[in-house]
Amino acid sequence: MKTLFQSAASKMDMRILILAVLLTALTVTSILAVVDVNRPFLIGLSFILLFSIGLTWAGKTAIGSWVALTSSLLVLSILIYRNNGIRDTAILGLIVVLLASGLLAGRPGTIIIGCIIIIEAGVYGAFEMAGIINNPFSGENDFSDYLAAIMLIALITALQWLVISRLQSIIQSAEADLMERMKIQNKLQETEARYRGLVESIPAAVYMAEPGLMGAWHFISPRIQNMTGFPPEAWTNDPGFWQSRVHPDDLELTLAVEDDALKNGRMPRLEYRFQKKDGGYIWFHDESLIMVEANSQIVQGIMLDITDQKQAEEQLNRHIAELEAVHGISESLIQKTDLQKLIQDTGEQLRRLLKADNLLIAIHDPNTNLIHFPYDFDAGIPRRDIPIRFGEGMTTRVMEGRKPVIIESDWIKRSAAMNAINTNSLPAKSSVAVPIMTNERVIGIISLESIEREYAFNENDAQLLMTIASNLAVAVEKTRLQDSIKHELEIQEKLVRELEQKNEELERFTYTASHDLKSPLITIRGFLGYLEQDARQGNFDRLGADVQRISEAADKMQRLLSELLELSRIGKAANEKQDVPFEEIAAEALRRVEGQIKKKQVEVRIGSGFPIVRVDRERIVELIQNLVDNAVKFTGSQPQPIIEIGCELEDGRPIFHVRDNGIGIKKEFQKRIFGLFDKLDPATEGTGVGLALVKRIVEVHGGSIWVDSEEGKGATFYFTLGNNQN
């Protein structure tokens, strides 16, 4: 049976090819022996390969090939046995021997060597599993490892056999096709001679060729060399020459238009780019004029150089597209006030206009001195904003340079010189970056990269980007100014609301203080008169009662003044915040109101899953103490009063609550209860400062508090502690 090399013997001597393979193997084994990789064995194998080279040189190619294959297989098998079994690197050598068998001995060699390796792997695996053979990895190996190796080798063997068979069939088919074409070419020689004189005088390139991807070129006039740099022989000697030089973006469409025209009885009219010998591209208008032979579809046509026309069209279209893009971006910059949306729209239009693979827009935040990337596309995929410090990366260098930076080639080296931080999935081949500048300062950059082409961007692109960047800079500054004004207005509105609220509190405080503080004083003054009168009359029974009433009035005034003082101190002289488990805070608060709880026989339930909070411990204990004390006061006639302290998560944020089943709060009173001195039931104990104190503590910790209640169904006080949770 003929091997792959025998079928190609007409073009290359099989002996030379086998010698090349053997010399390569000898070189590799010699290098490995020199660096002391299994030196004794590889030295021996090198001598055997040298012997095989001698046999092949003497013309005994089959013997030389099989000596090399079997000796290599034997040496590698010994190394696997002596060293690490299937995990030894020599296993890769067996695969190389298997691949080499196809080159040296064709399909029979592939089958024989493949079967030997499969049998060897199976026997070795069985012996190792039985404990007959041991190596450093025997404890970790499993027969499935050998089975996988066997299956892989079998697959490689089968695929190599199929590939060799397929190549042999293709070569035979190609040879038959070549013979057929030679017959056709002989028939056309007479026709070519008739037209040669006329064709060579026409300024366009005249040709006769078969349509299609690999259609043979039977003739093309010498003028084609002036147009492309390639002589006519390059076209006529290689059927694949034309398709190998047509621009990849034009090839598929060109073939489709040609095929459609011929199927519908029309002569093809094509326009495409063709790569010249110097690497540049020329635009061809390729028009078939007549069908020379309808049965074999050989057409005669002309090829005209329309490069200048096309370049003028492209330049005009590009200018139109640039003007439209600038107009569109300018409209977006004028109309939009959302900075993020503005930057996104600008980036999208630039990416489409300049066909950039990677595009980013970087904006410097002077407040944090960070450079953010609100628009960052890597190979068409958006990436999240990962800011860097100003002073790092190529972005800073472009901002400091205040002028465009174009890298046309050798991108990795040149960008590294500018401290580029390359986080893209694929390295760029060329790029352009321009600063985003106002008259006063640089606020960012626009950067475009191509991962496929060098020289993808030029000075015109940079000037276009500078125009857009200038408009973008104005829009960014305008938006920032608007945001700043809006923020200032919001702050002013908030301060006004807080001031109005403080004024309301101050008015209530003034009224209540003048009323509540005056009441004990009136009581004291009145009973001092009674005290004097009873003392003169010697009425000692009433004297004791008068003293008691005066003492109670003084105590009430002291409590009122103490709570007002406590309220004024919150937020001014806070204790240092610390990390505290919330359940410890709840337990401490309950200990302080233990007397009231036992007196009214209230059942207290404490939930679970509380977080650790970073707070002023004493203040938060006071908060829980006041809420529980308030709940105890308003249990009403509830036969089984219950107070529950718990916590729930909402969007990852803990919301704490204190819930009771007491008398509840009417809807119309729920907004008043956190006000200073707002007592809904004057008959109850207390001064009306407790819930105002609670609200102040929560606000100092950056949180908020609210109540949910129905009259007669209890009340639940919810509160958060801002960003203090861990």
Number of C-alpha atoms within 10 A of each C-alpha: 7 11 20 23 22 15 16 14 12 9 9 12 12 19 20 13 14 24 21 13 17 23 17 12 20 22 14 14 22 20 14 15 19 13 9 12 13 15 16 11 15 24 19 17 24 23 14 18 25 18 15 27 26 15 18 20 15 11 12 14 22 15 13 25 25 17 18 26 22 15 17 22 21 13 18 23 20 13 18 20 17 13 17 17 26 21 17 17 14 21 20 13 17 22 19 14 24 26 18 22 26 23 21 28 23 21 23 15 23 25 19 14 25 26 17 14 22 20 13 14 21 17 13 21 24 16 13 19 16 10 11 9 15 17 18 11 14 17 10 7 17 14 14 10 13 21 15 11 18 21 12 14 20 17 13 17 26 15 13 22 19 13 15 19 16 13 14 19 14 12 15 14 12 12 12 12 11 12 12 11 14 12 10 13 16 10 11 16 12 10 11 17 10 10 11 15 11 11 19 15 13 12 14 18 22 27 22 23 22 19 19 14 16 14 17 22 25 24 20 27 22 20 20 21 17 10 18 18 13 16 16 18 14 15 19 18 12 13 18 16 17 19 17 14 16 21 16 13 10 13 18 13 14 20 17 11 15 19 16 13 14 14 10 8 8 15 20 22 16 16 20 20 22 22 17 16 13 9 10 10 17 22 21 20 16 21 19 22 15 15 19 17 12 9 7 11 15 19 22 21 21 21 21 18 19 16 16 11 11 16 13 11 12 12 12 12 12 14 12 12 14 18 13 13 19 20 13 15 23 16 11 18 26 15 11 15 17 13 18 13 15 20 24 14 16 23 23 14 15 21 18 11 14 19 15 23 21 23 27 22 25 24 24 23 15 10 6 9 13 17 24 19 21 21 23 22 22 18 16 12 9 13 14 10 13 11 16 17 14 18 15 15 17 19 28 23 18 22 23 14 13 17 16 21 18 22 22 18 16 12 19 15 10 14 18 13 10 15 15 17 13 14 8 13 10 14 14 23 19 24 27 24 26 29 31 31 21 16 8 6 13 18 19 26 27 25 25 27 29 24 20 13 15 17 14 22 21 13 12 9 15 20 13 16 26 21 14 22 22 17 19 25 24 17 22 23 14 16 18 15 12 13 15 12 12 12 12 12 12 12 12 12 12 12 12 12 12 12 12 12 13 13 12 14 15 14 12 16 18 12 13 15 17 11 11 17 18 13 15 21 15 13 16 21 13 14 19 17 12 17 22 13 14 17 13 10 10 11 12 13 9 15 19 13 14 20 16 13 17 21 15 14 18 17 13 17 18 14 13 20 15 12 16 19 11 12 18 13 11 16 14 8 8 14 13 10 14 13 15 17 16 23 18 14 20 20 14 16 22 19 11 14 15 13 11 15 21 10 9 15 14 20 13 16 12 14 12 11 12 18 15 16 20 19 20 18 21 15 21 20 19 20 23 21 23 19 22 24 19 16 28 23 17 20 22 16 9 14 11 12 21 19 22 17 21 19 21 15 11 8 6 7 14 21 19 18 20 21 23 27 22 24 20 21 21 14 13 7 11 16 11 14 19 22 20 22 24 19 19 14 9 10 7 11 10 15 19 21 21 27 20 17 23 22 18 21 23 19 17 17 20 13 17 17 19 15 18 14 19 14 12 15 13 23 23 23 17 17 21 21 23 16 13 16 17 11
